[in-house]
């Protein structure tokens, strides 16, 4: 089950002067319930890749299986796929359009031809999931703050009851608190609803904190696919690709280079704190 | 007397209904007094809705005070006779590069501002040359802005402001939509303009890493200035920053946590090098490594 990509290739503008090989032989399997971080600098192919996963872009070559069914086979229900694999684009608040928050969230399930009560029920549930208080529901979405708007947009996708949630830089442009709130909510969906999450982000700190697996894209190819600690151990190669590891990784490696016997796979402040205190023989509580 | 001054500044966003009655008043800036010295690199931090962008818009007269006064180089922003001088003095760069670029070719975009105010052609080209050189985009002058990366587009936008020969540049979250490389590019450019050209910089941002080189950091909350000092002074107050919904660089946070647990580190560590300088001797001593021997 889950999503399986087999030898995906995608070429933009094939046969024209602008031909560009955007994805090169990408294969992976994402099991149900995983939290995957997808990283790569601008133009590495990550946005193209996620649009393949819910059928918005069709691969030039290769196949994608969702729950063991090839989505390119004749008669495959693409519309159903798009509600099962929910995609939250960058700056999704630009896509809000309804007169009030509640109607905006209803749009997706309404399009799924669900009964009116079911639609309303799902909208309520989705708005509660993203933690938007009820007093905002009747307001115009355009009067909300950036972080609130974004939560409305995410609720709109959640109301379709996706099994997989793909988010393209959901925290871009938010302040630190707004960022933490959104990421916490995503983490709750993952833990409590067992939703599969694919998170595209430039923030290695965020990815290190939440993902249990990282896929690194560079120039259309999949370069690394491993748990965060293994991927960040390649921090020098990541830098050459215009990426970086979390700051903490650099500190730990520097200590190690000076002969301090610290584990070099530490990626978060909390881990570094307790490891350093332990080495100093101090109470790390 | 500084280049940017505000005295008891208040700004209300007023919403009116169809009959023009006041429906709702939202106080975005609440009694703010500040004096910014010429040539300084000043960073303004604050969460969404803290009033920092509203303040930026006051500086070049996009918004005018509800109460109080703002002076740019001694000119009152409410003085209509000076509005164009004020905008020439204080140039503004916004968050989204795609909303600010209008030319089909980079050099044309950069020349747009000076052309608009009737600068002679020869002078326009000289300014375009200088501005592109200052932001390191000379090699791209004949390119279409559409083909540039986000960081490059932002540098073109900054060049466009530079071509107006401002004394001061205000950047309102110029890196929020960029990837890490683009972010570094833009910040490096801004720092150079400040250092080499002596331009006063007012940088509004959420990214704490971008402000550690500033001369001064101002933290806003609820329309007021709540912290004001050097980066080191401000970042040593980790708990206070968190109470304003901000966070600190990971390095600073780790140093703070270690210090709280009893490790003898100084306050307000900002960079990896500083942390190493202080932490490494302690760790080496504890591990029994002699500093001079290896």
Interface residues (C-beta under 8 A of the other chain):
Chain A: X41 X42 X43 X145 X146 X147 X172 X173 X174 X175 X176 X177 X178 X202 X205 X242 X243 X244 X246 X247 X248 X250 X251 X254 X255 X258 X259 X260 X261 X269 X272 X273 X276 X277 X279 X280 X281 X282 X283 X284
Chain B: X46 X47 X48 X49 X95 X149 X150 X173 X176 X177 X179 X180 X181 X182 X206 X245 X246 X247 X249 X250 X251 X253 X254 X257 X258 X261 X262 X263 X272 X275 X276 X279 X280 X282 X283 X284 X286 X287 X289 X294
